[in-house]
Amino acid sequence: MSALLRVEGLVKHFPIRKGMFARATGAVRAVDGVSFDLGVGETLALVGESGCGKSTTGRLVLRLIEPTAGKIEFDGDDLLALDDAQMRRRRRAMQVIFQDPFASLNPRMTVAQAIGEPLALHGLAEGHRAQRVGEILTLVGLAPEHARRYPHEFSGGQRQRIGIARALAVEPRIVVCDEPVSALDVSIQAQVVNLLRDLQKRFGLSYIFIAHDLAVVKFIATRIAVMYLGRIVEQADKHALFDEPRHPYTQALLSSIPIPQPTVKRRRIVLEGDVPSPANPPSGCGFRTRCPHARPRCAEETPPLQTDADGHAVACHFWRELVPREPILPGTAAIARNPRLEALQAAFRHTDAGA
């Protein structure tokens, strides 16, 4: 699969300023050397705890904030070398869906105005913009007459559909989905994830899907990158990552997926302590202060992200010794009893049946 997007050594440090003259006295290492690629029609999920740098990475890719260092290449173009006018044209192909659908929509704008704004900005659908807005609303499961309403007149799931419609209005190639279902009810999550998956198949979209819910990620992702303290600590095909997690942090995340069935035996990995401050990260491996397998080498040497022949990458000195002999998660039948997963599975069965 050819890469549509390549990110190499992406860094974002936010300066810490103090004193009368606001001199920089340090930096928050929000993103600290992230590299990945994204193929056409692929979904790369960025997962991890809050504050690990997932959303910042998504905003850096879109150049909503400027990186401190690194390279972002989209369809052969170095995005960091483009001026404002060139970047504005490129933004048509790179859109975003935000976490909070209400906050991302202007309450003073009707739905028609909200969706029509990017069309006007890029000079699209001149002379038939209202018709185009109606078509996009239908595409995301809403009615054309909804265009006359305001955001407060819709439910959370409907507002997120409007956000998706706004992102798709300019026919992008890449969409950054910044936790698009985390604020929604379980049943609505299934509908929205189902919609995103259907739109991807129909238009060949590529997604960067930012989430902390591995139950959702399991169904929509092609590959998963696990982030911790601004770095990717493991990256693999979703099946390989769920079946054979190699990094201790990934193993802990998978073991935390709730399974409401007391009779199922599982190994729960509980991490001690808090995530270190990105303004003062530990030396060597950033995860060592919480890792139950940490050794002296972990404090002295930062583990590189090593990739094997199958594309499974891990940043751990001792991962070969730590691969669990038994699966972290129990069998598929047990997991299916999770109500959230059942809802998602039902949604995808509906999608596959109608494909």
Disulfide bonds with the S-S distance in Angstrom:
none
